[in-house]
Amino acid sequence: MPNIQIIDSAENCVYDVFAASQEDFDLLFPESTDIAFSEELFSRRDSDDVELALSRLWKCRIRKTDAMGIHGVIFFGLPGKRGYYPTRRDEEAQNPDGSRLRA
């Protein structure tokens, strides 16, 4: 099962990790992406399916020490982060000037 880390803007955010079914993961992260933004998820045509997938996800929190990797990240309430992930792939993260964040 793929693991998804949730990062939100709350001061008390603990960046939990959740196990997702492959089907839900593929719905939340289409086209081989691994970064998603809540605003975009809920504006999609399949937003009802997204909402159901997230409701299943919230029931599957796992301890970080038990996680066998993080396969995707969803940002909630952090639209300013979008510019760093124009391709929605973590390994392709960019600075605002377009230069890569990673070598």
KOLTIVEX-773891 format. One record per residue: residue number from 1; residue in three letters; z, y, x negated of N, C-alpha, C in turn. Coordinates in nm, 3 decimals. Layout:
<nodes>
@n NUM, res ALA, nZ Z, nY Y, nX X, caZ Z, caY Y, caX X, cZ Z, cY Y, cX X
...
</nodes>
This chain:
<nodes>
@n 1, res MET, nZ 0.000, nY -0.118, nX -0.084, caZ 0.000, caY 0.000, caX 0.000, cZ 0.000, cY 0.125, cX -0.089
@n 2, res PRO, nZ -0.086, nY 0.220, nX -0.059, caZ -0.086, caY 0.345, caX -0.135, cZ 0.036, cY 0.430, cX -0.101
@n 3, res ASN, nZ 0.080, nY 0.506, nX -0.199, caZ 0.195, caY 0.595, caX -0.181, cZ 0.148, cY 0.739, cX -0.176
@n 4, res ILE, nZ 0.211, nY 0.817, nX -0.088, caZ 0.177, caY 0.957, caX -0.069, cZ 0.301, cY 1.041, cX -0.091
@n 5, res GLN, nZ 0.289, nY 1.142, nX -0.176, caZ 0.400, caY 1.235, caX -0.196, cZ 0.375, cY 1.358, cX -0.109
@n 6, res ILE, nZ 0.482, nY 1.403, nX -0.044, caZ 0.475, caY 1.521, caX 0.041, cZ 0.542, cY 1.637, cX -0.031
@n 7, res ILE, nZ 0.470, nY 1.747, nX -0.043, caZ 0.525, caY 1.867, caX -0.105, cZ 0.514, cY 1.979, cX -0.003
@n 8, res ASP, nZ 0.628, nY 2.037, nX 0.032, caZ 0.622, caY 2.148, caX 0.127, cZ 0.694, cY 2.270, cX 0.072
@n 9, res SER, nZ 0.687, nY 2.376, nX 0.148, caZ 0.736, caY 2.506, caX 0.101, cZ 0.884, cY 2.530, cX 0.127
@n 10, res ALA, nZ 0.953, nY 2.436, nX 0.187, caZ 1.094, caY 2.455, caX 0.217, cZ 1.176, cY 2.465, cX 0.088
@n 11, res GLU, nZ 1.275, nY 2.552, nX 0.088, caZ 1.365, caY 2.564, caX -0.028, cZ 1.435, cY 2.432, cX -0.059
@n 12, res ASN, nZ 1.467, nY 2.355, nX 0.044, caZ 1.539, caY 2.230, caX 0.025, cZ 1.446, cY 2.108, cX 0.020
@n 13, res CYS, nZ 1.320, nY 2.130, nX -0.009, caZ 1.225, caY 2.021, caX -0.013, cZ 1.263, cY 1.923, cX -0.125
@n 14, res VAL, nZ 1.253, nY 1.795, nX -0.096, caZ 1.288, caY 1.692, caX -0.194, cZ 1.166, cY 1.610, cX -0.239
@n 15, res TYR, nZ 1.047, nY 1.647, nX -0.194, caZ 0.923, caY 1.584, caX -0.238, cZ 0.926, cY 1.432, cX -0.223
@n 16, res ASP, nZ 0.950, nY 1.389, nX -0.101, caZ 0.959, caY 1.247, caX -0.073, cZ 0.826, cY 1.176, cX -0.090
@n 17, res VAL, nZ 0.836, nY 1.044, nX -0.109, caZ 0.720, caY 0.957, caX -0.123, cZ 0.723, cY 0.858, cX -0.007
@n 18, res PHE, nZ 0.606, nY 0.834, nX 0.050, caZ 0.593, caY 0.746, caX 0.165, cZ 0.483, cY 0.644, cX 0.139
@n 19, res ALA, nZ 0.503, nY 0.521, nX 0.187, caZ 0.402, caY 0.416, caX 0.177, cZ 0.312, cY 0.425, cX 0.300
@n 20, res ALA, nZ 0.182, nY 0.420, nX 0.277, caZ 0.085, caY 0.428, caX 0.386, cZ 0.000, cY 0.301, cX 0.388
@n 21, res SER, nZ -0.046, nY 0.267, nX 0.505, caZ -0.144, caY 0.158, caX 0.512, cZ -0.273, cY 0.211, cX 0.449
@n 22, res GLN, nZ -0.357, nY 0.121, nX 0.405, caZ -0.484, caY 0.164, caX 0.345, cZ -0.568, cY 0.241, cX 0.447
@n 23, res GLU, nZ -0.563, nY 0.196, nX 0.571, caZ -0.638, caY 0.264, caX 0.678, cZ -0.591, cY 0.408, cX 0.698
@n 24, res ASP, nZ -0.460, nY 0.429, nX 0.703, caZ -0.407, caY 0.564, caX 0.719, cZ -0.436, cY 0.649, cX 0.595
@n 25, res PHE, nZ -0.424, nY 0.590, nX 0.477, caZ -0.454, caY 0.664, caX 0.355, cZ -0.599, cY 0.712, cX 0.356
@n 26, res ASP, nZ -0.691, nY 0.623, nX 0.392, caZ -0.833, caY 0.659, caX 0.395, cZ -0.860, cY 0.768, cX 0.498
@n 27, res LEU, nZ -0.786, nY 0.768, nX 0.607, caZ -0.801, caY 0.872, caX 0.708, cZ -0.751, cY 1.006, cX 0.655
@n 28, res LEU, nZ -0.637, nY 1.006, nX 0.590, caZ -0.577, caY 1.130, caX 0.540, cZ -0.650, cY 1.184, cX 0.417
@n 29, res PHE, nZ -0.709, nY 1.095, nX 0.338, caZ -0.777, caY 1.133, caX 0.215, cZ -0.920, cY 1.078, cX 0.217
@n 30, res PRO, nZ -1.010, nY 1.142, nX 0.290, caZ -1.147, caY 1.091, caX 0.299, cZ -1.225, cY 1.115, cX 0.170
@n 31, res GLU, nZ -1.330, nY 1.039, nX 0.153, caZ -1.426, caY 1.058, caX 0.044, cZ -1.363, cY 1.057, cX -0.095
@n 32, res SER, nZ -1.272, nY 0.965, nX -0.118, caZ -1.209, caY 0.946, caX -0.250, cZ -1.129, cY 1.065, cX -0.298
@n 33, res THR, nZ -1.079, nY 1.147, nX -0.205, caZ -0.991, caY 1.257, caX -0.245, cZ -0.849, cY 1.204, cX -0.257
@n 34, res ASP, nZ -0.761, nY 1.280, nX -0.323, caZ -0.621, caY 1.241, caX -0.333, cZ -0.528, cY 1.360, cX -0.315
@n 35, res ILE, nZ -0.583, nY 1.473, nX -0.275, caZ -0.507, caY 1.594, caX -0.242, cZ -0.547, cY 1.635, cX -0.101
@n 36, res ALA, nZ -0.447, nY 1.670, nX -0.020, caZ -0.475, caY 1.718, caX 0.116, cZ -0.381, cY 1.832, cX 0.149
@n 37, res PHE, nZ -0.425, nY 1.917, nX 0.242, caZ -0.346, caY 2.030, caX 0.289, cZ -0.329, cY 2.017, cX 0.439
@n 38, res SER, nZ -0.205, nY 2.032, nX 0.485, caZ -0.174, caY 2.008, caX 0.626, cZ -0.262, cY 2.091, cX 0.718
@n 39, res GLU, nZ -0.290, nY 2.216, nX 0.683, caZ -0.371, caY 2.301, caX 0.769, cZ -0.509, cY 2.241, cX 0.791
@n 40, res GLU, nZ -0.564, nY 2.184, nX 0.686, caZ -0.696, caY 2.123, caX 0.697, cZ -0.690, cY 1.992, cX 0.775
@n 41, res LEU, nZ -0.584, nY 1.915, nX 0.755, caZ -0.571, caY 1.789, caX 0.830, cZ -0.571, cY 1.814, cX 0.980
@n 42, res PHE, nZ -0.496, nY 1.915, nX 1.023, caZ -0.482, caY 1.939, caX 1.166, cZ -0.599, cY 2.016, cX 1.226
@n 43, res SER, nZ -0.690, nY 2.065, nX 1.142, caZ -0.807, caY 2.135, caX 1.196, cZ -0.929, cY 2.043, cX 1.205
@n 44, res ARG, nZ -0.914, nY 1.919, nX 1.163, caZ -1.026, caY 1.825, caX 1.167, cZ -1.050, cY 1.776, cX 1.308
@n 45, res ARG, nZ -1.172, nY 1.725, nX 1.331, caZ -1.207, caY 1.670, caX 1.462, cZ -1.120, cY 1.551, cX 1.499
@n 46, res ASP, nZ -1.076, nY 1.475, nX 1.401, caZ -0.994, caY 1.357, caX 1.427, cZ -0.845, cY 1.389, cX 1.413
@n 47, res SER, nZ -0.805, nY 1.511, nX 1.446, caZ -0.665, caY 1.553, caX 1.425, cZ -0.567, cY 1.469, cX 1.506
@n 48, res ASP, nZ -0.608, nY 1.414, nX 1.620, caZ -0.518, caY 1.326, caX 1.695, cZ -0.488, cY 1.200, cX 1.615
@n 49, res ASP, nZ -0.590, nY 1.145, nX 1.550, caZ -0.571, caY 1.027, caX 1.464, cZ -0.485, cY 1.062, cX 1.343
@n 50, res VAL, nZ -0.506, nY 1.182, nX 1.288, caZ -0.425, caY 1.228, caX 1.175, cZ -0.279, cY 1.236, cX 1.215
@n 51, res GLU, nZ -0.254, nY 1.293, nX 1.332, caZ -0.116, caY 1.305, caX 1.380, cZ -0.050, cY 1.168, cX 1.395
@n 52, res LEU, nZ -0.123, nY 1.071, nX 1.447, caZ -0.069, caY 0.935, caX 1.460, cZ -0.042, cY 0.874, cX 1.322
@n 53, res ALA, nZ -0.134, nY 0.894, nX 1.230, caZ -0.115, caY 0.841, caX 1.093, cZ 0.009, cY 0.901, cX 1.029
@n 54, res LEU, nZ 0.029, nY 1.032, nX 1.046, caZ 0.147, caY 1.096, caX 0.990, cZ 0.275, cY 1.047, cX 1.057
@n 55, res SER, nZ 0.270, nY 1.022, nX 1.187, caZ 0.391, caY 0.972, caX 1.255, cZ 0.428, cY 0.833, cX 1.202
@n 56, res ARG, nZ 0.329, nY 0.753, nX 1.167, caZ 0.358, caY 0.622, caX 1.107, cZ 0.411, cY 0.641, cX 0.965
@n 57, res LEU, nZ 0.354, nY 0.737, nX 0.893, caZ 0.394, caY 0.762, caX 0.755, cZ 0.541, cY 0.800, cX 0.745
@n 58, res TRP, nZ 0.587, nY 0.889, nX 0.834, caZ 0.726, caY 0.937, caX 0.827, cZ 0.827, cY 0.824, cX 0.841
@n 59, res LYS, nZ 0.787, nY 0.712, nX 0.894, caZ 0.878, caY 0.598, caX 0.910, cZ 0.883, cY 0.509, cX 0.785
@n 60, res CYS, nZ 0.803, nY 0.543, nX 0.684, caZ 0.788, caY 0.454, caX 0.568, cZ 0.827, cY 0.521, cX 0.436
@n 61, res ARG, nZ 0.935, nY 0.598, nX 0.438, caZ 0.981, caY 0.661, caX 0.315, cZ 1.027, cY 0.553, cX 0.218
@n 62, res ILE, nZ 0.990, nY 0.572, nX 0.091, caZ 1.037, caY 0.481, caX -0.013, cZ 1.106, cY 0.563, cX -0.122
@n 63, res ARG, nZ 1.198, nY 0.499, nX -0.188, caZ 1.266, caY 0.565, caX -0.300, cZ 1.167, cY 0.583, cX -0.414
@n 64, res LYS, nZ 1.176, nY 0.695, nX -0.481, caZ 1.083, caY 0.721, caX -0.591, cZ 1.094, cY 0.615, cX -0.699
@n 65, res THR, nZ 1.212, nY 0.564, nX -0.721, caZ 1.229, caY 0.460, caX -0.823, cZ 1.160, cY 0.329, cX -0.784
@n 66, res ASP, nZ 1.132, nY 0.313, nX -0.655, caZ 1.064, caY 0.192, caX -0.607, cZ 0.913, cY 0.211, cX -0.595
@n 67, res ALA, nZ 0.866, nY 0.334, nX -0.608, caZ 0.723, caY 0.362, caX -0.593, cZ 0.645, cY 0.308, cX -0.712
@n 68, res MET, nZ 0.538, nY 0.243, nX -0.681, caZ 0.447, caY 0.193, caX -0.786, cZ 0.328, cY 0.289, cX -0.793
@n 69, res GLY, nZ 0.356, nY 0.412, nX -0.832, caZ 0.252, caY 0.514, caX -0.843, cZ 0.246, cY 0.603, cX -0.721
@n 70, res ILE, nZ 0.184, nY 0.717, nX -0.740, caZ 0.156, caY 0.810, caX -0.631, cZ 0.005, cY 0.821, cX -0.623
@n 71, res HIS, nZ -0.048, nY 0.789, nX -0.507, caZ -0.193, caY 0.780, caX -0.490, cZ -0.252, cY 0.901, cX -0.420
@n 72, res GLY, nZ -0.167, nY 0.983, nX -0.359, caZ -0.213, caY 1.102, caX -0.291, cZ -0.098, cY 1.199, cX -0.271
@n 73, res VAL, nZ -0.132, nY 1.328, nX -0.255, caZ -0.033, caY 1.433, caX -0.232, cZ -0.080, cY 1.515, cX -0.113
@n 74, res ILE, nZ 0.012, nY 1.541, nX -0.021, caZ -0.016, caY 1.631, caX 0.091, cZ 0.074, cY 1.752, cX 0.076
@n 75, res PHE, nZ 0.013, nY 1.871, nX 0.075, caZ 0.086, caY 1.997, caX 0.071, cZ 0.103, cY 2.049, cX 0.213
@n 76, res PHE, nZ 0.226, nY 2.082, nX 0.249, caZ 0.256, caY 2.142, caX 0.379, cZ 0.302, cY 2.286, cX 0.357
@n 77, res GLY, nZ 0.234, nY 2.380, nX 0.422, caZ 0.276, caY 2.519, caX 0.414, cZ 0.255, cY 2.584, cX 0.279
@n 78, res LEU, nZ 0.163, nY 2.537, nX 0.201, caZ 0.135, caY 2.592, caX 0.069, cZ -0.016, cY 2.619, cX 0.053
@n 79, res PRO, nZ -0.074, nY 2.699, nX 0.140, caZ -0.219, caY 2.721, caX 0.132, cZ -0.264, cY 2.785, cX 0.001
@n 80, res GLY, nZ -0.173, nY 2.853, nX -0.068, caZ -0.208, caY 2.914, caX -0.195, cZ -0.243, cY 2.813, cX -0.303
@n 81, res LYS, nZ -0.204, nY 2.689, nX -0.284, caZ -0.234, caY 2.584, caX -0.382, cZ -0.380, cY 2.535, cX -0.371
@n 82, res ARG, nZ -0.447, nY 2.566, nX -0.259, caZ -0.583, caY 2.515, caX -0.237, cZ -0.678, cY 2.551, cX -0.351
@n 83, res GLY, nZ -0.665, nY 2.672, nX -0.403, caZ -0.755, caY 2.716, caX -0.509, cZ -0.747, cY 2.633, cX -0.636
@n 84, res TYR, nZ -0.636, nY 2.566, nX -0.656, caZ -0.620, caY 2.481, caX -0.774, cZ -0.687, cY 2.345, cX -0.757
@n 85, res TYR, nZ -0.719, nY 2.311, nX -0.633, caZ -0.776, caY 2.179, caX -0.603, cZ -0.904, cY 2.192, cX -0.521
@n 86, res PRO, nZ -1.006, nY 2.258, nX -0.574, caZ -1.127, caY 2.280, caX -0.493, cZ -1.198, cY 2.151, cX -0.454
@n 87, res THR, nZ -1.186, nY 2.047, nX -0.535, caZ -1.252, caY 1.920, caX -0.503, cZ -1.159, cY 1.825, cX -0.428
@n 88, res ARG, nZ -1.034, nY 1.865, nX -0.412, caZ -0.929, caY 1.783, caX -0.349, cZ -0.905, cY 1.654, cX -0.426
@n 89, res ARG, nZ -0.928, nY 1.661, nX -0.559, caZ -0.898, caY 1.550, caX -0.650, cZ -0.805, cY 1.602, cX -0.759
@n 90, res ASP, nZ -0.690, nY 1.537, nX -0.772, caZ -0.587, caY 1.585, caX -0.864, cZ -0.637, cY 1.597, cX -1.008
@n 91, res GLU, nZ -0.710, nY 1.501, nX -1.055, caZ -0.757, caY 1.504, caX -1.194, cZ -0.856, cY 1.616, cX -1.219
@n 92, res GLU, nZ -0.910, nY 1.677, nX -1.116, caZ -1.006, caY 1.786, caX -1.132, cZ -0.943, cY 1.923, cX -1.101
@n 93, res ALA, nZ -0.811, nY 1.932, nX -1.106, caZ -0.741, caY 2.057, caX -1.077, cZ -0.791, cY 2.168, cX -1.171
@n 94, res GLN, nZ -0.797, nY 2.290, nX -1.115, caZ -0.849, caY 2.404, caX -1.190, cZ -0.755, cY 2.523, cX -1.184
@n 95, res ASN, nZ -0.764, nY 2.608, nX -1.285, caZ -0.699, caY 2.738, caX -1.283, cZ -0.781, cY 2.832, cX -1.193
@n 96, res PRO, nZ -0.724, nY 2.944, nX -1.154, caZ -0.799, caY 3.038, caX -1.070, cZ -0.931, cY 3.084, cX -1.133
@n 97, res ASP, nZ -0.942, nY 3.085, nX -1.267, caZ -1.066, caY 3.127, caX -1.331, cZ -1.167, cY 3.014, cX -1.340
@n 98, res GLY, nZ -1.134, nY 2.896, nX -1.285, caZ -1.227, caY 2.783, caX -1.286, cZ -1.211, cY 2.689, cX -1.403
@n 99, res SER, nZ -1.128, nY 2.727, nX -1.501, caZ -1.106, caY 2.637, caX -1.614, cZ -1.017, cY 2.521, cX -1.570
@n 100, res ARG, nZ -1.034, nY 2.408, nX -1.634, caZ -0.959, caY 2.288, caX -1.597, cZ -0.813, cY 2.302, cX -1.634
@n 101, res LEU, nZ -0.725, nY 2.250, nX -1.549, caZ -0.581, caY 2.249, caX -1.580, cZ -0.547, cY 2.139, cX -1.678
@n 102, res ARG, nZ -0.628, nY 2.036, nX -1.683, caZ -0.604, caY 1.925, caX -1.775, cZ -0.723, cY 1.911, cX -1.868
@n 103, res ALA, nZ -0.694, nY 1.871, nX -1.991, caZ -0.803, caY 1.851, caX -2.089, cZ -0.877, cY 1.724, cX -2.061
</nodes>
